[in-house]
């Protein structure tokens, strides 16, 4: 599984959980990029520079 797929799974899981329970799973901040929203700390943890 690639990094993009993992980013999307985390985002959509967090988003869906918030819709149902009004609480996020990760308490993460997401940054809007051209194609996908990305977790701010996920980028740090996998050492990607943009």
PDBQT receptor file of N, H, CA, C and O in Angstrom, charges set to zero:
ATOM      1  N   UNK A   1       0.852  -1.169   0.000  1.00  0.00    +0.000 N 
ATOM      2  CA  UNK A   1       0.000   0.000   0.000  1.00  0.00    +0.000 C 
ATOM      3  C   UNK A   1       0.898   1.231   0.000  1.00  0.00    +0.000 C 
ATOM      4  O   UNK A   1       1.862   1.314   0.761  1.00  0.00    +0.000 OA
ATOM      5  N   UNK A   2       0.567   2.182  -0.863  1.00  0.00    +0.000 N 
ATOM      6  H   UNK A   2      -0.216   2.115  -1.481  1.00  0.00    +0.000 HD
ATOM      7  CA  UNK A   2       1.384   3.373  -0.983  1.00  0.00    +0.000 C 
ATOM      8  C   UNK A   2       1.029   4.452   0.028  1.00  0.00    +0.000 C 
ATOM      9  O   UNK A   2       0.016   4.371   0.723  1.00  0.00    +0.000 OA
ATOM     10  N   UNK A   3       1.884   5.462   0.093  1.00  0.00    +0.000 N 
ATOM     11  H   UNK A   3       2.706   5.528  -0.471  1.00  0.00    +0.000 HD
ATOM     12  CA  UNK A   3       1.686   6.570   1.030  1.00  0.00    +0.000 C 
ATOM     13  C   UNK A   3       0.407   7.345   0.731  1.00  0.00    +0.000 C 
ATOM     14  O   UNK A   3      -0.275   7.799   1.649  1.00  0.00    +0.000 OA
ATOM     15  N   UNK A   4       0.083   7.495  -0.546  1.00  0.00    +0.000 N 
ATOM     16  H   UNK A   4       0.637   7.125  -1.292  1.00  0.00    +0.000 HD
ATOM     17  CA  UNK A   4      -1.129   8.221  -0.917  1.00  0.00    +0.000 C 
ATOM     18  C   UNK A   4      -2.373   7.507  -0.417  1.00  0.00    +0.000 C 
ATOM     19  O   UNK A   4      -3.292   8.142   0.099  1.00  0.00    +0.000 OA
ATOM     20  N   UNK A   5      -2.405   6.194  -0.565  1.00  0.00    +0.000 N 
ATOM     21  H   UNK A   5      -1.658   5.677  -0.983  1.00  0.00    +0.000 HD
ATOM     22  CA  UNK A   5      -3.551   5.406  -0.112  1.00  0.00    +0.000 C 
ATOM     23  C   UNK A   5      -3.704   5.496   1.403  1.00  0.00    +0.000 C 
ATOM     24  O   UNK A   5      -4.817   5.623   1.913  1.00  0.00    +0.000 OA
ATOM     25  N   UNK A   6      -2.596   5.430   2.112  1.00  0.00    +0.000 N 
ATOM     26  H   UNK A   6      -1.692   5.326   1.698  1.00  0.00    +0.000 HD
ATOM     27  CA  UNK A   6      -2.640   5.529   3.572  1.00  0.00    +0.000 C 
ATOM     28  C   UNK A   6      -3.162   6.899   3.996  1.00  0.00    +0.000 C 
ATOM     29  O   UNK A   6      -3.989   6.995   4.903  1.00  0.00    +0.000 OA
ATOM     30  N   UNK A   7      -2.687   7.953   3.348  1.00  0.00    +0.000 N 
ATOM     31  H   UNK A   7      -2.015   7.876   2.612  1.00  0.00    +0.000 HD
ATOM     32  CA  UNK A   7      -3.165   9.312   3.664  1.00  0.00    +0.000 C 
ATOM     33  C   UNK A   7      -4.667   9.423   3.454  1.00  0.00    +0.000 C 
ATOM     34  O   UNK A   7      -5.373   9.992   4.287  1.00  0.00    +0.000 OA
ATOM     35  N   UNK A   8      -5.154   8.885   2.351  1.00  0.00    +0.000 N 
ATOM     36  H   UNK A   8      -4.581   8.423   1.674  1.00  0.00    +0.000 HD
ATOM     37  CA  UNK A   8      -6.583   8.960   2.059  1.00  0.00    +0.000 C 
ATOM     38  C   UNK A   8      -7.401   8.149   3.056  1.00  0.00    +0.000 C 
ATOM     39  O   UNK A   8      -8.453   8.604   3.505  1.00  0.00    +0.000 OA
ATOM     40  N   UNK A   9      -6.933   6.959   3.406  1.00  0.00    +0.000 N 
ATOM     41  H   UNK A   9      -6.078   6.589   3.040  1.00  0.00    +0.000 HD
ATOM     42  CA  UNK A   9      -7.654   6.128   4.374  1.00  0.00    +0.000 C 
ATOM     43  C   UNK A   9      -7.759   6.808   5.732  1.00  0.00    +0.000 C 
ATOM     44  O   UNK A   9      -8.814   6.776   6.366  1.00  0.00    +0.000 OA
ATOM     45  N   UNK A  10      -6.678   7.416   6.174  1.00  0.00    +0.000 N 
ATOM     46  H   UNK A  10      -5.821   7.441   5.658  1.00  0.00    +0.000 HD
ATOM     47  CA  UNK A  10      -6.691   8.107   7.464  1.00  0.00    +0.000 C 
ATOM     48  C   UNK A  10      -7.650   9.285   7.415  1.00  0.00    +0.000 C 
ATOM     49  O   UNK A  10      -8.441   9.484   8.337  1.00  0.00    +0.000 OA
ATOM     50  N   UNK A  11      -7.586  10.065   6.347  1.00  0.00    +0.000 N 
ATOM     51  H   UNK A  11      -6.943   9.904   5.598  1.00  0.00    +0.000 HD
ATOM     52  CA  UNK A  11      -8.466  11.234   6.230  1.00  0.00    +0.000 C 
ATOM     53  C   UNK A  11      -9.938  10.822   6.211  1.00  0.00    +0.000 C 
ATOM     54  O   UNK A  11     -10.740  11.351   6.981  1.00  0.00    +0.000 OA
ATOM     55  N   UNK A  12     -10.293   9.889   5.345  1.00  0.00    +0.000 N 
ATOM     56  H   UNK A  12      -9.641   9.458   4.720  1.00  0.00    +0.000 HD
ATOM     57  CA  UNK A  12     -11.701   9.507   5.228  1.00  0.00    +0.000 C 
ATOM     58  C   UNK A  12     -12.216   8.800   6.478  1.00  0.00    +0.000 C 
ATOM     59  O   UNK A  12     -13.377   8.971   6.848  1.00  0.00    +0.000 OA
ATOM     60  N   UNK A  13     -11.376   8.017   7.124  1.00  0.00    +0.000 N 
ATOM     61  H   UNK A  13     -10.433   7.878   6.823  1.00  0.00    +0.000 HD
ATOM     62  CA  UNK A  13     -11.782   7.388   8.387  1.00  0.00    +0.000 C 
ATOM     63  C   UNK A  13     -12.055   8.448   9.445  1.00  0.00    +0.000 C 
ATOM     64  O   UNK A  13     -13.061   8.390  10.152  1.00  0.00    +0.000 OA
ATOM     65  N   UNK A  14     -11.165   9.399   9.544  1.00  0.00    +0.000 N 
ATOM     66  H   UNK A  14     -10.348   9.446   8.970  1.00  0.00    +0.000 HD
ATOM     67  CA  UNK A  14     -11.326  10.487  10.507  1.00  0.00    +0.000 C 
ATOM     68  C   UNK A  14     -12.576  11.307  10.197  1.00  0.00    +0.000 C 
ATOM     69  O   UNK A  14     -13.345  11.644  11.098  1.00  0.00    +0.000 OA
ATOM     70  N   UNK A  15     -12.773  11.624   8.929  1.00  0.00    +0.000 N 
ATOM     71  H   UNK A  15     -12.149  11.351   8.197  1.00  0.00    +0.000 HD
ATOM     72  CA  UNK A  15     -13.917  12.425   8.505  1.00  0.00    +0.000 C 
ATOM     73  C   UNK A  15     -15.236  11.699   8.789  1.00  0.00    +0.000 C 
ATOM     74  O   UNK A  15     -16.170  12.294   9.325  1.00  0.00    +0.000 OA
ATOM     75  N   UNK A  16     -15.310  10.428   8.433  1.00  0.00    +0.000 N 
ATOM     76  H   UNK A  16     -14.551   9.944   7.997  1.00  0.00    +0.000 HD
ATOM     77  CA  UNK A  16     -16.539   9.659   8.659  1.00  0.00    +0.000 C 
ATOM     78  C   UNK A  16     -16.841   9.500  10.145  1.00  0.00    +0.000 C 
ATOM     79  O   UNK A  16     -17.999   9.597  10.553  1.00  0.00    +0.000 OA
ATOM     80  N   UNK A  17     -15.835   9.263  10.944  1.00  0.00    +0.000 N 
ATOM     81  H   UNK A  17     -14.894   9.184  10.613  1.00  0.00    +0.000 HD
ATOM     82  CA  UNK A  17     -16.028   9.135  12.388  1.00  0.00    +0.000 C 
ATOM     83  C   UNK A  17     -16.546  10.454  12.961  1.00  0.00    +0.000 C 
ATOM     84  O   UNK A  17     -17.421  10.459  13.828  1.00  0.00    +0.000 OA
ATOM     85  N   UNK A  18     -16.008  11.560  12.478  1.00  0.00    +0.000 N 
ATOM     86  H   UNK A  18     -15.298  11.556  11.774  1.00  0.00    +0.000 HD
ATOM     87  CA  UNK A  18     -16.462  12.875  12.950  1.00  0.00    +0.000 C 
ATOM     88  C   UNK A  18     -17.925  13.120  12.586  1.00  0.00    +0.000 C 
ATOM     89  O   UNK A  18     -18.686  13.661  13.389  1.00  0.00    +0.000 OA
ATOM     90  N   UNK A  19     -18.317  12.722  11.374  1.00  0.00    +0.000 N 
ATOM     91  H   UNK A  19     -17.699  12.283  10.722  1.00  0.00    +0.000 HD
ATOM     92  CA  UNK A  19     -19.716  12.899  10.953  1.00  0.00    +0.000 C 
ATOM     93  C   UNK A  19     -20.681  12.151  11.870  1.00  0.00    +0.000 C 
ATOM     94  O   UNK A  19     -21.759  12.658  12.181  1.00  0.00    +0.000 OA
ATOM     95  N   UNK A  20     -20.307  10.969  12.296  1.00  0.00    +0.000 N 
ATOM     96  H   UNK A  20     -19.431  10.557  12.043  1.00  0.00    +0.000 HD
ATOM     97  CA  UNK A  20     -21.193  10.133  13.105  1.00  0.00    +0.000 C 
ATOM     98  C   UNK A  20     -21.160  10.526  14.581  1.00  0.00    +0.000 C 
ATOM     99  O   UNK A  20     -22.208  10.692  15.205  1.00  0.00    +0.000 OA
ATOM    100  N   UNK A  21     -19.947  10.677  15.141  1.00  0.00    +0.000 N 
ATOM    101  H   UNK A  21     -19.095  10.543  14.634  1.00  0.00    +0.000 HD
ATOM    102  CA  UNK A  21     -19.803  10.867  16.590  1.00  0.00    +0.000 C 
ATOM    103  C   UNK A  21     -19.431  12.287  17.017  1.00  0.00    +0.000 C 
ATOM    104  O   UNK A  21     -19.350  12.580  18.210  1.00  0.00    +0.000 OA
ATOM    105  N   UNK A  22     -19.206  13.157  16.046  1.00  0.00    +0.000 N 
ATOM    106  H   UNK A  22     -19.271  12.918  15.077  1.00  0.00    +0.000 HD
ATOM    107  CA  UNK A  22     -18.786  14.538  16.290  1.00  0.00    +0.000 C 
ATOM    108  C   UNK A  22     -17.482  14.633  17.071  1.00  0.00    +0.000 C 
ATOM    109  O   UNK A  22     -17.244  15.604  17.789  1.00  0.00    +0.000 OA
ATOM    110  N   UNK A  23     -16.653  13.627  16.924  1.00  0.00    +0.000 N 
ATOM    111  H   UNK A  23     -16.847  12.838  16.340  1.00  0.00    +0.000 HD
ATOM    112  CA  UNK A  23     -15.305  13.602  17.504  1.00  0.00    +0.000 C 
ATOM    113  C   UNK A  23     -14.375  12.947  16.498  1.00  0.00    +0.000 C 
ATOM    114  O   UNK A  23     -14.683  11.867  15.992  1.00  0.00    +0.000 OA
ATOM    115  N   UNK A  24     -13.240  13.574  16.194  1.00  0.00    +0.000 N 
ATOM    116  H   UNK A  24     -12.989  14.450  16.605  1.00  0.00    +0.000 HD
ATOM    117  CA  UNK A  24     -12.300  12.934  15.277  1.00  0.00    +0.000 C 
ATOM    118  C   UNK A  24     -11.561  11.787  15.966  1.00  0.00    +0.000 C 
ATOM    119  O   UNK A  24     -11.477  11.737  17.193  1.00  0.00    +0.000 OA
ATOM    120  N   UNK A  25     -11.040  10.889  15.178  1.00  0.00    +0.000 N 
ATOM    121  H   UNK A  25     -11.109  10.930  14.181  1.00  0.00    +0.000 HD
ATOM    122  CA  UNK A  25     -10.255   9.773  15.706  1.00  0.00    +0.000 C 
ATOM    123  C   UNK A  25      -8.852  10.253  16.070  1.00  0.00    +0.000 C 
ATOM    124  O   UNK A  25      -8.319   9.899  17.122  1.00  0.00    +0.000 OA
ATOM    125  N   UNK A  26      -8.268  11.050  15.203  1.00  0.00    +0.000 N 
ATOM    126  H   UNK A  26      -8.701  11.337  14.349  1.00  0.00    +0.000 HD
ATOM    127  CA  UNK A  26      -6.852  11.392  15.328  1.00  0.00    +0.000 C 
ATOM    128  C   UNK A  26      -6.563  12.752  15.949  1.00  0.00    +0.000 C 
ATOM    129  O   UNK A  26      -5.442  12.992  16.398  1.00  0.00    +0.000 OA
ATOM    130  N   UNK A  27      -7.547  13.646  15.986  1.00  0.00    +0.000 N 
ATOM    131  H   UNK A  27      -8.457  13.451  15.621  1.00  0.00    +0.000 HD
ATOM    132  CA  UNK A  27      -7.316  15.041  16.402  1.00  0.00    +0.000 C 
ATOM    133  C   UNK A  27      -6.229  15.698  15.565  1.00  0.00    +0.000 C 
ATOM    134  O   UNK A  27      -5.468  16.533  16.053  1.00  0.00    +0.000 OA
ATOM    135  N   UNK A  28      -6.172  15.315  14.321  1.00  0.00    +0.000 N 
ATOM    136  H   UNK A  28      -6.791  14.636  13.925  1.00  0.00    +0.000 HD
ATOM    137  CA  UNK A  28      -5.149  15.783  13.398  1.00  0.00    +0.000 C 
ATOM    138  C   UNK A  28      -5.634  17.014  12.642  1.00  0.00    +0.000 C 
ATOM    139  O   UNK A  28      -6.835  17.206  12.449  1.00  0.00    +0.000 OA
ATOM    140  N   UNK A  29      -4.689  17.841  12.219  1.00  0.00    +0.000 N 
ATOM    141  H   UNK A  29      -3.714  17.685  12.375  1.00  0.00    +0.000 HD
ATOM    142  CA  UNK A  29      -4.965  18.981  11.362  1.00  0.00    +0.000 C 
ATOM    143  C   UNK A  29      -4.660  18.566   9.931  1.00  0.00    +0.000 C 
ATOM    144  O   UNK A  29      -3.597  18.013   9.651  1.00  0.00    +0.000 OA
ATOM    145  N   UNK A  30      -5.592  18.833   9.031  1.00  0.00    +0.000 N 
ATOM    146  H   UNK A  30      -6.456  19.283   9.258  1.00  0.00    +0.000 HD
ATOM    147  CA  UNK A  30      -5.400  18.463   7.628  1.00  0.00    +0.000 C 
ATOM    148  C   UNK A  30      -5.121  19.711   6.812  1.00  0.00    +0.000 C 
ATOM    149  O   UNK A  30      -5.697  20.772   7.053  1.00  0.00    +0.000 OA
ATOM    150  N   UNK A  31      -4.229  19.569   5.843  1.00  0.00    +0.000 N 
ATOM    151  H   UNK A  31      -3.761  18.707   5.647  1.00  0.00    +0.000 HD
ATOM    152  CA  UNK A  31      -3.823  20.668   4.983  1.00  0.00    +0.000 C 
ATOM    153  C   UNK A  31      -4.354  20.387   3.587  1.00  0.00    +0.000 C 
ATOM    154  O   UNK A  31      -4.204  19.280   3.072  1.00  0.00    +0.000 OA
ATOM    155  N   UNK A  32      -4.977  21.393   2.973  1.00  0.00    +0.000 N 
ATOM    156  H   UNK A  32      -5.099  22.293   3.392  1.00  0.00    +0.000 HD
ATOM    157  CA  UNK A  32      -5.509  21.229   1.626  1.00  0.00    +0.000 C 
ATOM    158  C   UNK A  32      -4.380  21.354   0.611  1.00  0.00    +0.000 C 
ATOM    159  O   UNK A  32      -3.671  22.359   0.560  1.00  0.00    +0.000 OA
ATOM    160  N   UNK A  33      -4.234  20.308  -0.191  1.00  0.00    +0.000 N 
ATOM    161  H   UNK A  33      -4.810  19.492  -0.149  1.00  0.00    +0.000 HD
ATOM    162  CA  UNK A  33      -3.287  20.331  -1.297  1.00  0.00    +0.000 C 
ATOM    163  C   UNK A  33      -4.068  20.208  -2.595  1.00  0.00    +0.000 C 
ATOM    164  O   UNK A  33      -5.289  20.055  -2.575  1.00  0.00    +0.000 OA
ATOM    165  N   UNK A  34      -3.382  20.273  -3.706  1.00  0.00    +0.000 N 
ATOM    166  H   UNK A  34      -2.390  20.398  -3.723  1.00  0.00    +0.000 HD
ATOM    167  CA  UNK A  34      -4.040  20.279  -5.017  1.00  0.00    +0.000 C 
ATOM    168  C   UNK A  34      -4.957  19.068  -5.215  1.00  0.00    +0.000 C 
ATOM    169  O   UNK A  34      -6.078  19.220  -5.701  1.00  0.00    +0.000 OA
ATOM    170  N   UNK A  35      -4.501  17.882  -4.852  1.00  0.00    +0.000 N 
ATOM    171  H   UNK A  35      -3.591  17.758  -4.457  1.00  0.00    +0.000 HD
ATOM    172  CA  UNK A  35      -5.291  16.673  -5.103  1.00  0.00    +0.000 C 
ATOM    173  C   UNK A  35      -6.035  16.166  -3.878  1.00  0.00    +0.000 C 
ATOM    174  O   UNK A  35      -7.200  15.779  -3.971  1.00  0.00    +0.000 OA
ATOM    175  N   UNK A  36      -5.371  16.167  -2.737  1.00  0.00    +0.000 N 
ATOM    176  H   UNK A  36      -4.425  16.481  -2.661  1.00  0.00    +0.000 HD
ATOM    177  CA  UNK A  36      -5.939  15.547  -1.545  1.00  0.00    +0.000 C 
ATOM    178  C   UNK A  36      -5.627  16.368  -0.303  1.00  0.00    +0.000 C 
ATOM    179  O   UNK A  36      -4.646  17.111  -0.278  1.00  0.00    +0.000 OA
ATOM    180  N   UNK A  37      -6.449  16.237   0.716  1.00  0.00    +0.000 N 
ATOM    181  H   UNK A  37      -7.246  15.633   0.696  1.00  0.00    +0.000 HD
ATOM    182  CA  UNK A  37      -6.060  16.790   2.016  1.00  0.00    +0.000 C 
ATOM    183  C   UNK A  37      -5.037  15.853   2.657  1.00  0.00    +0.000 C 
ATOM    184  O   UNK A  37      -5.167  14.631   2.572  1.00  0.00    +0.000 OA
ATOM    185  N   UNK A  38      -4.037  16.422   3.287  1.00  0.00    +0.000 N 
ATOM    186  H   UNK A  38      -3.931  17.414   3.355  1.00  0.00    +0.000 HD
ATOM    187  CA  UNK A  38      -3.008  15.616   3.934  1.00  0.00    +0.000 C 
ATOM    188  C   UNK A  38      -2.863  16.018   5.388  1.00  0.00    +0.000 C 
ATOM    189  O   UNK A  38      -3.011  17.187   5.746  1.00  0.00    +0.000 OA
ATOM    190  N   UNK A  39      -2.574  15.044   6.209  1.00  0.00    +0.000 N 
ATOM    191  H   UNK A  39      -2.453  14.095   5.919  1.00  0.00    +0.000 HD
ATOM    192  CA  UNK A  39      -2.343  15.279   7.616  1.00  0.00    +0.000 C 
ATOM    193  C   UNK A  39      -1.011  16.001   7.797  1.00  0.00    +0.000 C 
ATOM    194  O   UNK A  39       0.004  15.599   7.227  1.00  0.00    +0.000 OA
ATOM    195  N   UNK A  40      -1.022  17.048   8.578  1.00  0.00    +0.000 N 
ATOM    196  H   UNK A  40      -1.846  17.374   9.041  1.00  0.00    +0.000 HD
ATOM    197  CA  UNK A  40       0.193  17.826   8.806  1.00  0.00    +0.000 C 
ATOM    198  C   UNK A  40       1.296  16.975   9.421  1.00  0.00    +0.000 C 
ATOM    199  O   UNK A  40       2.440  17.030   8.970  1.00  0.00    +0.000 OA
ATOM    200  N   UNK A  41       0.972  16.197  10.432  1.00  0.00    +0.000 N 
ATOM    201  H   UNK A  41       0.043  16.152  10.798  1.00  0.00    +0.000 HD
ATOM    202  CA  UNK A  41       1.981  15.393  11.106  1.00  0.00    +0.000 C 
ATOM    203  C   UNK A  41       2.347  14.119  10.348  1.00  0.00    +0.000 C 
ATOM    204  O   UNK A  41       3.427  13.567  10.559  1.00  0.00    +0.000 OA
ATOM    205  N   UNK A  42       1.474  13.652   9.479  1.00  0.00    +0.000 N 
ATOM    206  H   UNK A  42       0.597  14.101   9.308  1.00  0.00    +0.000 HD
ATOM    207  CA  UNK A  42       1.795  12.479   8.676  1.00  0.00    +0.000 C 
ATOM    208  C   UNK A  42       2.953  12.794   7.749  1.00  0.00    +0.000 C 
ATOM    209  O   UNK A  42       3.844  11.966   7.560  1.00  0.00    +0.000 OA
ATOM    210  N   UNK A  43       2.944  13.992   7.168  1.00  0.00    +0.000 N 
ATOM    211  H   UNK A  43       2.220  14.664   7.322  1.00  0.00    +0.000 HD
ATOM    212  CA  UNK A  43       4.049  14.388   6.290  1.00  0.00    +0.000 C 
ATOM    213  C   UNK A  43       5.370  14.392   7.057  1.00  0.00    +0.000 C 
ATOM    214  O   UNK A  43       6.397  13.961   6.534  1.00  0.00    +0.000 OA
ATOM    215  N   UNK A  44       5.340  14.873   8.286  1.00  0.00    +0.000 N 
ATOM    216  H   UNK A  44       4.505  15.222   8.712  1.00  0.00    +0.000 HD
ATOM    217  CA  UNK A  44       6.559  14.874   9.107  1.00  0.00    +0.000 C 
ATOM    218  C   UNK A  44       7.022  13.452   9.419  1.00  0.00    +0.000 C 
ATOM    219  O   UNK A  44       8.218  13.162   9.404  1.00  0.00    +0.000 OA
ATOM    220  N   UNK A  45       6.075  12.580   9.698  1.00  0.00    +0.000 N 
ATOM    221  H   UNK A  45       5.103  12.815   9.710  1.00  0.00    +0.000 HD
ATOM    222  CA  UNK A  45       6.440  11.218  10.126  1.00  0.00    +0.000 C 
ATOM    223  C   UNK A  45       7.000  10.374   8.997  1.00  0.00    +0.000 C 
ATOM    224  O   UNK A  45       7.762   9.442   9.256  1.00  0.00    +0.000 OA
ATOM    225  N   UNK A  46       6.646  10.669   7.742  1.00  0.00    +0.000 N 
ATOM    226  H   UNK A  46       6.027  11.425   7.532  1.00  0.00    +0.000 HD
ATOM    227  CA  UNK A  46       7.193   9.883   6.638  1.00  0.00    +0.000 C 
ATOM    228  C   UNK A  46       8.281  10.640   5.895  1.00  0.00    +0.000 C 
ATOM    229  O   UNK A  46       8.725  10.210   4.831  1.00  0.00    +0.000 OA
ATOM    230  N   UNK A  47       8.710  11.762   6.451  1.00  0.00    +0.000 N 
ATOM    231  H   UNK A  47       8.349  12.111   7.316  1.00  0.00    +0.000 HD
ATOM    232  CA  UNK A  47       9.824  12.557   5.938  1.00  0.00    +0.000 C 
ATOM    233  C   UNK A  47       9.628  13.008   4.495  1.00  0.00    +0.000 C 
ATOM    234  O   UNK A  47      10.516  12.836   3.661  1.00  0.00    +0.000 OA
ATOM    235  N   UNK A  48       8.472  13.582   4.203  1.00  0.00    +0.000 N 
ATOM    236  H   UNK A  48       7.750  13.722   4.881  1.00  0.00    +0.000 HD
ATOM    237  CA  UNK A  48       8.205  14.148   2.880  1.00  0.00    +0.000 C 
ATOM    238  C   UNK A  48       8.338  15.657   2.993  1.00  0.00    +0.000 C 
ATOM    239  O   UNK A  48       7.831  16.272   3.931  1.00  0.00    +0.000 OA
ATOM    240  N   UNK A  49       9.012  16.230   2.044  1.00  0.00    +0.000 N 
ATOM    241  H   UNK A  49       9.424  15.730   1.282  1.00  0.00    +0.000 HD
ATOM    242  CA  UNK A  49       9.077  17.686   1.983  1.00  0.00    +0.000 C 
ATOM    243  C   UNK A  49       8.319  18.138   0.760  1.00  0.00    +0.000 C 
ATOM    244  O   UNK A  49       8.446  17.552  -0.315  1.00  0.00    +0.000 OA
ATOM    245  N   UNK A  50       7.532  19.180   0.925  1.00  0.00    +0.000 N 
ATOM    246  H   UNK A  50       7.429  19.656   1.798  1.00  0.00    +0.000 HD
ATOM    247  CA  UNK A  50       6.740  19.693  -0.203  1.00  0.00    +0.000 C 
ATOM    248  C   UNK A  50       7.119  21.132  -0.428  1.00  0.00    +0.000 C 
ATOM    249  O   UNK A  50       6.583  21.779  -1.327  1.00  0.00    +0.000 OA
TER     250      UNK A  50
